[in-house]
Each structure stands twice: as C-alpha cells, then as structure tokens.
Amino acid sequence: MKLATFRRGGVHPADRKQLSKEKRIERMPLPEELIVSMSEHLGAPAVLTKKKGDTVTKGEVIGTASGYISADVHSPVDGVVKEIRKVRAQSGAVADAAVIAVDDVQSDPWGEEHDWKGMSGEDLLDLVRSMGIVGMGGATFPTAVKLTIPMGKSVDALIINGVECEPYLTSDYRLMIEHPDEVLEGVMVAAAIVNPKRIIIGIEANKMDAVSLLSSKALSSGYPITVMPLKMKYPQGDEKQLIKATIGREVPSGKLPLDTGAVVCNLGTCFALYEAAVYHKPLVERVITVSGESIAEPKNILAPIGTKFSDLIAYCGGEKDDAVSVVAGGPMMGFAISDEDTPMVKGSGGLLVLPGLVDDFSAPCVLCGKCVQHCPMGLQPNRMFRNIKYGNYQAAIDLGLMDCKECGCCAYTCPSHLPLVQGFKLGKKLGRKKK
Amino acid sequence: MKTVRTSPHIHGPLRTDKAMLFVIVALLPSALWGVFAFGPRALLVLAVSVAASVLTEYLLGLVSKEFTLKDLSAAVTGLLVGMNMPPAVPLYIPIIASAFAIAVVKWTFGGLGCNWMNPALAGRVFVFFSFTSQMSAFLLPRWMRLDAVSSATPLSAMKTAVTGGAQGLSQDLLAGTIPNTDLALAVADRLGISPYAVDAFLGNVGGCIGEVSALLLLAGGIFLLATKIITWRIPVVYIGSFALLSWVFGGIPYGQGLFGGEVLVPVFSGGLMLGAFFMATDWVTTPTTPKGEIIFALGCGFFTFLIRYFGSLPEGVSLAIILMNIVTPTIDRFVKVKPFGYVKKPRKKEAKA
C-alpha cells in the first residue's frame, strides 16, 4: 500500500526512537521545588497572582491569561511560593515565574468523573479555556483559541497530529499505546467543540502498532475516526505538511489551517482535553521523553509542569561523560539550553542529552541546491541566507523568509554545514525590526 | 556548561569534503582504465595534473590566507584536468591547464563556491585552443596498436570522413581507419549494432585518459547517484536530449536523413559520459532549482549536438557545458520554485445574487 505524505521536500533522519520506545510512562516522584513560568504558551504571558510566601493548592490558578492569545497557569502541586523571579524558558523567553516549594503531603482533587457528553460546545470551550490547555506539540498555541471557530467558517476535517516526526521523541507514541481509550475520548471532546465533517488521526509508519491499536479501539467504541498511517518524512508533524499529507490541501501563505477547512490538534493535547473534560483537571503535568545517547537511562516520564530539567536528568541516572549538549524538544527544532535548571513548560515533549552529533566542519556555500530540494516550503534557503549575510533583510523577506518555519531541513542537508536556521532566525528578527 | 548552538542538532550525511572524496572515488575506475590502456605515461599525466592543481591552490592560499586544500576540491579539479588530457600530451600542458583552472577560473572569483565556470573544463578548453595539435594526438589502447601508434577518436575520424564527402554509418566510415576488438565485432554482430559503439562503451578506443570507457564512467555516475551527491536530472536529461537530437537530426550530415541518425556511437564516444556525470553535475556551476537543472541539461544536450554535428570545432561537450555555466546565474534568477501555499489567484467568481 502506498502511504500518504506531503509532496515536496523533507528529509529522512534516523528516527532513534528505539532508545525510549519500549519504556512505559512512569510518574516521577515530586521534586523539592518547581519553577512555574508565566510564559508557558504562545502569546501574552499570564499575570502572576501570587506573592512570595503565599500558599498554593493543586490546580489553583496562579497566573491569569492576559489577552486573547494567552492561557491561565495553574499550580501543579500543593505548596508555598518561595520566590518570584525572572526565568528564562527553554525558548529563550524571559518571564516571571513562581518558585514553589512542594509540600510533603499532596491532595488529590481530581478523583471525581464528570459527564461531558451533555455539555454544549461553548461550555466545553469555556472549560478548555479555564483548564489552561495549550498545544502540546511544542508551539503551545492556546487550544481554546484554536478550537474557536469564527462565525461563517466550518470545519471540514479535524486532524489529530500523532506524527511525532522528530527523532528520539516517543511521548505521544507511549500515550497512544498506554492510553488509547483516553486519547480517543479526548479527540471526541475536540470534535464536540468544532463539529467537523470527518476526523483523521495521522500517524507515521514507524508506529504501525499504534495505528492498528487506535483504529480497532475507534471501531469498537463506534467513534467516526479514521486513523491514517503516513509515510515517514520530516517535518510531517508540522501543521501545514500534515494537512497536505492527510487531506491534500495547501494552507495559503499567511493564512491559517482553518482557511482550508482544517483544524489540527496535537495528540498529547487530546489527552489533556480528556482529563479536562472528564476530571476537570487543568494542564499541570505532561509526558516528556528524556532520551539521547548521553543519558544513562532513557525514559518516558509523567512530570509536573515546572520540573527542572536537572531533576529529570538526575531521575534518568544522570549524564554520561560524553554529554555535549542538552536540548529541550526534538533534535531538529529543539532549543539547546545552557542552564540545566531551566523548567519544563507545557510544550516540553522531549529533553535530549546528546553527545556532539554535529561536527564543526564548515565550508563556503557551494550552490549545490540541496537546501532548495529539501525545503518543504519551496523556498530558496541559499539565496535567503546570502541576502541575510549581507544585511539585505528585505530581499530575504521578498524571497519568502517569513514562510520559513525553521524546520531545519536545509541545515540538515547542507554539505557545507552553513548555519542556515540561525541565519533565518536572525533575519526574521532584524527584518521585522527594520519595518 | 553545555554547548549551545542553533537547531538542528543532528546533521545528514552530506559534507562538502566527503562529497569531493566520493567524486574522486567515482572517477578512479575510469582513470585507472586509462592508465591500464595507455600505460604509465597516462599515470604521470594524471599525477602531474593533480599535483599542479593542489600546488596552485596552496600557493594562492598563502596569498589570500585561506587554506582550503582540505575540502579536496583542488584535487578533484586536478584529477578531472588530467582525465581530460590525451595520454601522450607534453607535461607542461596539464600543468598550464591546472594552474589556469585554479588560479584564473576559481581563485580570482573568490574560490570554492564563487566560480561561475567549471574550472577543469575551462582549463581543458584553454589548453585545447592554445595547443590544439598536441591536444589532438591520441593513442589507441595498448592491445589494439598494430602498426600505427597514434589514432584519431571515432568522432573526429567520422567528421573528417564526412568533410571529405563520404556518407554512411560509423561502421562504414571508420572501417580501415580504426580497428575493432574481436569481442566488439562478435557482440555487434549478435546485437546488430555498430562495433564502434561496443568498443566505445567498453573503452577500446583512442581518446583522453579518463573518457574512453563509457561503462566505467557510468558505474562511477551511478555511485554518485546512490550516494545522493548528484541527482538524476542533469545526466539523464543531458544524455537523453542529446541522444534524441542525434536520432532525429543527426542523420542529416551523414546521409541517413531525419529519424535515422546513429545514437550509440555518439553517446558512448568523446567526453559525453564524463561530461554528463561529472562536469555538468558540478554543484557550484549548475542551477540550484530542480526546474533550472532540467533547463540547464537540455541546453547542454542541445549545444553538444549542435557543436558536434554542425560546428567546425571539436570539444562539443566542454563548450556546451561552459556555455550553460555562463547562463546558470540567469537561470537561477528567473526560474523560481513555487513556494508552498502559493497558488495562482483564481479569477474572481461573480458574486452570487
């Protein structure tokens, strides 16, 4: 059978998922302190409502959304606010954060099951908003905003992103294997809000066991869900490529998926939607894959938001001697961090401890055109990079710089190891400033 | 404190210096065949070419304070220059060719990645027009030399014959001028093709050191395709368009009329295989977009055909590729890729009443 995929560009890095693929999700013992940043999501940071010395209870709102594109932040534990300080999140954004000393005895406020099936779409949307749910694939766009369908628009396809195309990461895979019923129910929560004509779960072909498990579960539960296996190709987990792969439409430049009748929702987010709808549990913990060649024991861990990366690394047996870099996220788009006390945020799907996987070879651009062939957005990275190098940001923007999503395919294939992505990040920033 | 760098944190297998090494590996079978066929003198020519090229790069590096020998591009250029020399060429000619290639064509424009013409080809063409007679004296492979040591290449012999008023297929035009191996005669008889096509494919003809065996060049080209250093577009479209033109129009000067031209002899002879797989696929001097590559290759096929059949000079492949190298920046400028999410604006539908 020929599997669907997106047509243009893309690369095939080794998936390296075998390191953590068979590791069951385990709940990490609570660390002594959590650092809960107010910038957990895309958009305006939340406003911290607690002061130093305040007690917080599990699930209590400690930061309120400060705009339309923003989300509430809840306390993941019972504890005391030890300190308020500015903290740099994995993405580099600096925001207020509450350092919470975790109490020894913890309550369990989310035991009771609720029936969500009778609720209206608007009520469910309000619930999702109040539970602080954001896209958990990494971009952390507030889910309530995403699921709000403007008047006059309708959703043709709700596409659930179970692609997990980044190498190493297995957190979504483990969720599918260990909690298929919960994930599917979460999908139905999203479906109840946006009311789509069809529901598709896209999963790459290196997870065929998850494909068959979810499709048989969907069938036995009577859910109208199609599970679609996709040919492995990075960056299929990107919203635009996934829409192209599953329903064959191209999101126009500068437009949203909804303009093609599609809403894309991450699979981990669906699990959070399930917990929010059934237990009224806010997004205070998530599954994170701790992996890489230089971690003693790769694991999939269920950890509260705000856990310091150093605690996760220690729980996985520490770093090996050859560790060179620590990366939050996947190896293609993740952020290398210098401070291992950086806290986990809602979008942290992976933490990698890597030996030096990229050598420091460098050569001038040889115009080989590999970047052009592999760019999934059909851009010409070589020309954009040259323009940025010489300070001509507007020329780079005219070549489509703003359509670049920094997926890294160009830099991955570049035989001269040019820092293309770095150039584009810089070019976007400086290009915007000049305008 | 950990190393911090921008994503991606993994890298694909391609690397410029390794790619150059792979090109050398892919060229070696054909080069060794040349040494085997033409004797140790050919090896000397190859060695001198590479040495001259590397030395020029090193000396110029002293001037510009850039030491770029490690990227192996100078070695590739030198090897290609050597493979493009007739085996008996006086040694100062490959030295001049290599030095011209590196110093004038590459270094003055800014070194690797900045030259706009394939250095090795430019070197070859430069010395060809400077030392035409020395560059046109070819040898037959050792096992085919009966009495005459020097010999013309099949292509030039055919051209000479046609200029003299003769017409016909290669086996008629060349019989008595250029010998065939017994193997080629037997295979040709079985398949009903020209024995010169078989000998040219196997490498039993006179010619430059590295371009006589189409078979081994093809093997090297397939190796480069398999390692993803080159894509299929340029070699396939180049050879394909040239073969098509030869079949359709190539018969005209030879008396076979339209749709009757020979295909196999012209495709396997001369520098076409070397050119199509190793010169026209040069990263630096070819377009970067897939569509541009196809236009480039079509142009190469067209000009090679034109120069070989209707031009008064040899060097069809070299001049065709150089010509297309010159228009490469223009191709790159005007042939654009359609970015993702850009569609032609649909005509405005009339508002529904």
Interface residues (C-beta under 8 A of the other chain):
Chain A: R8 V11 P13 P167 K240 K244 E250 V251 P252 S253 G254 K255 A323 V324 S325 V326 V327 G329 P331 M332 M333 G334 F335 A336 I337 S338 E340 L352 L354 G356 L357 V358 D359 F361 A363 P364 C365 V366 L367 C368 G369 K370 V372 Q373 P376 M377 G378 L379 Q380 N382 G400 D403 E406 G408 A411 Y412 T413 C414 P415 S416 H417 P419 V421 Q422 K425
Chain B: M1 K2 T3 V4 R5 T6 S7 P8 H9 I10 H11 G12 L14 R15 T16 D17 K18 A19 D71 G111 L112 G113 C114 T231 W283 V284 T285 T286 P287 T288 T289 P290 E293 K336 V337 K338 P339 F340 G341 Y342 V343
